[in-house]
Amino acid sequence: MGRFNNESGRSSRIGRRQSYQRKKYSSYESREKEYKFKPHGYGKDKQNISYGKIVEKITTEIQATYEHGADITWSIESKKKFDFDTVKPELSDPNDTGEKLICEKMVEAWVNRKSLFEANWTNTYSYILQNYCTAAMQTTLKELPVFEKEIKNNPLKLLERIGVLMHTPMRALYPQLGLIEAFARFLDMRQDEKEDILTYMERFKGERQVLKSLIGSKFLEEFTKNTPEYKAIGSDSKAQTKLIEDSKA
């Protein structure tokens, strides 16, 4: 009877542990599917998808659903608005009647494509804000002093500010505090359980970019110049340049 009770108790404990693990992994997987931008340090609901992965999903959706969506996708990926003057049709021979007619049609299509882009540009802003930002992120964005003048209806400025808010405390009392926390997050990065290497690399690159935006690109250059290795090189400018470039890699 005692053996039966022990086995029963052990089975019960194993059952509870397996149930807990199922809930834990189920919770992880359900959170992983939520492609939402969240402000840094807001409540217990932490960011579990990298900025880059969410942007990738946004551009994929836009290219698949928007007419001429590739123009919007190019702008987001290049971080600059597509310049339609670079693809404007031009007439090479004004005396060629046939070419002139073709060029007129091409210019008409170019004008329509440009107008559609401007309409899609504003729609993209609304699409990102409404579908990929949590309520907390939306509120935080709208509370920014530059929201009306710089961010509203501009998807590039929106994504730029979102990237900062995802990695910087919303209401840091001192700018130095944000820098310290950015350093701490970068140095404390670890690959999470069940997180694949590509997803981890996306998070790593995101944190690295935020750190660079706070300290500038010459931080490691100045640090390298003060190392014994750099000073030992002497006046060899090529070796000095290589050492500095290696530090930025």
C-alpha angles and dihedrals in degrees: 000000000000091000090050091051092049092050090046092051092046091050090049092052092047090049092052092047093050090047090051092049091049090051091046095051092039089053091048093050093047091051090047091060094056105097099194134136109235128187116248117271096001110154121303096310101098127191109266101170120064122243091243094053092051092048089049090054091048094052092046091053093046094049091049097047109027123080105245086003090158089076091058092043091052091051093051094045093045092043091227133091115261111259108222093189088074091063100036111133115245131198111236097186116031090190094058104095094191094051090046092057091048091048091051090055091047092050090050090052090046092053091049091048091049092049091048090051092055091050091047090047092064092040090053090056091053092042093055095043096048101036106031105032124078118230088257092054092048091052093047092050094049091050092060114108091228096049099102097041103036112015108035113098091000111105094188094055089043093055092043092054092043090056090055095045092050091060105028128067110260095229107022107175093214129026089229090061091059090051093050092049091048090053091047094051092048095049093043096051115135133173108255125231111277090008112133121227095250092055090047091051090052090054091045093052091047093054091044091052092050090050091050091050089055101043101027130236096280097063095095090041092060091043091052092050089061096051121105090238092059094045091048091059091068116189098347098124095184092054090045092052092048092051091051093047091048090054091057095050 
